[in-house]
Every structure is written in C-alpha cells, then in structure tokens.
C-alpha cells in the first residue's frame, strides 16, 4: 500500500510540475520570422487546380499571404506537384502557367499582377510576388490563364481571399 501511495504522490508531483512549468525542457532556439502571416478569409480554400501549356500537364497550387512590411502583401504560390501525359512530358516535365493576381485594396481600385510560373513534378516549388495593397482590408483573387495565348483564357479555378494587411 505504501509503494502505491508513493507512486501516486510522485505522479501527482510530476504532473503539477509540468502543468505549472516547473520542469524546464530544452527546445531548439528558433529565430522569429520576419514575415507575419496575414489574417484573412479564403472563400474557396487555399488550393486550386490548373493545367498548363503542353502534353495535358496539370496540378494543384497552394497560395498564402504574408507581410514583410507595412502595406505589402507577399503572395507565395507553392506547387503540390504537376504531372503530364505523353512523350513530350517525359522530354520536358515542366508545366508553364500564367497566374494573374487581381486586387481591390486601399492602394488600388483594380490592379493586376502577372506572375509567369513553371512548375515540374517535384512538389514544393515556389513563386513569390509582393503586392502593394496599402494597409487595411484588401480583396485579392488569384487565377491561372493560358501562358501562350494572345487571348486571356481562364484555366482552372479562381481563388479569392479577403485580407487585413498591416
């Protein structure tokens, strides 16, 4: 009975020390990020699918916003990996897509930023652009278009976010 009671007291002491922060644990030191994530609402999620310029290449892209400094929204497009069909894709596994970011913000009524991108089959490839939105509420839409067409042909879904830019 005494052994059980001692084990119970020891467990309670350890639990109390952990809850109150009495036990220090070593954690790796990490530098504070320079870019702050921008709070916002993505209407249809942060991923959207698109297709590209040759051999039925297609894939999905994740987009997110951070703020490196006041009045700037940094758009980062990250590939989740692209694929294609045929011998052309095997020779050149790169899918070219033209992204256009449109914004309605305190700094502009309607501004377009053209972002040419080329993604391969490896996930994690990134493209980054700074959008001068000004501080306050901003609506930013990202869509993909045909990269080799004289006419703007929408390819894939439109992603819209409402942001509060510092």
ChimeraX attribute file (.defattr): number of C-alpha atoms within 10 A of each C-alpha:
attribute: neighborCount
match mode: 1-to-1
recipient: residues
	/A:1	6
	/A:2	7
	/A:3	8
	/A:4	9
	/A:5	10
	/A:6	11
	/A:7	12
	/A:8	11
	/A:9	12
	/A:10	12
	/A:11	12
	/A:12	12
	/A:13	12
	/A:14	13
	/A:15	14
	/A:16	13
	/A:17	13
	/A:18	13
	/A:19	10
	/A:20	9
	/A:21	10
	/A:22	11
	/A:23	12
	/A:24	8
	/A:25	8
	/A:26	6
	/A:27	6
	/A:28	6
	/A:29	6
	/A:30	6
	/A:31	6
	/A:32	7
	/A:33	8
	/A:34	10
	/A:35	13
	/A:36	15
	/A:37	15
	/A:38	18
	/A:39	14
	/A:40	16
	/A:41	14
	/A:42	18
	/A:43	11
	/A:44	12
	/A:45	12
	/A:46	15
	/A:47	18
	/A:48	19
	/A:49	19
	/A:50	21
	/A:51	23
	/A:52	27
	/A:53	18
	/A:54	17
	/A:55	18
	/A:56	14
	/A:57	23
	/A:58	23
	/A:59	21
	/A:60	17
	/A:61	22
	/A:62	17
	/A:63	20
	/A:64	18
	/A:65	25
	/A:66	19
	/A:67	19
	/A:68	17
	/A:69	13
	/A:70	13
	/A:71	18
	/A:72	18
	/A:73	29
	/A:74	22
	/A:75	19
	/A:76	17
	/A:77	23
	/A:78	19
	/A:79	24
	/A:80	20
	/A:81	17
	/A:82	23
	/A:83	21
	/A:84	22
	/A:85	13
	/A:86	11
	/A:87	10
	/A:88	13
	/A:89	17
	/A:90	12
	/A:91	8
	/A:92	12
	/A:93	21
	/A:94	22
	/A:95	25
	/A:96	21
	/A:97	23
	/A:98	21
	/A:99	22
	/A:100	19
	/A:101	21
	/A:102	19
	/A:103	24
	/A:104	17
	/A:105	22
	/A:106	16
	/A:107	15
	/A:108	13
	/A:109	11
	/A:110	11
	/A:111	17
	/A:112	16
	/A:113	14
	/A:114	14
	/A:115	16
	/A:116	14
	/A:117	20
	/A:118	18
	/A:119	26
	/A:120	22
	/A:121	18
	/A:122	13
	/A:123	15
	/A:124	15
	/A:125	16
	/A:126	16
	/A:127	16
	/A:128	15
	/A:129	15
	/A:130	15
	/A:131	20
	/A:132	18
	/A:133	27
	/A:134	18
	/A:135	17
	/A:136	14
	/A:137	16
	/A:138	22
	/A:139	19
	/A:140	24
	/A:141	17
	/A:142	21
	/A:143	19
	/A:144	28
	/A:145	24
	/A:146	20
	/A:147	20
	/A:148	13
	/A:149	9
	/A:150	7
	/A:151	9
	/A:152	12
	/A:153	12
	/A:154	16
	/A:155	18
	/A:156	18
	/A:157	15
	/A:158	18
	/A:159	21
	/A:160	20
	/A:161	22
	/A:162	19
	/A:163	21
	/A:164	19
	/A:165	25
	/A:166	19
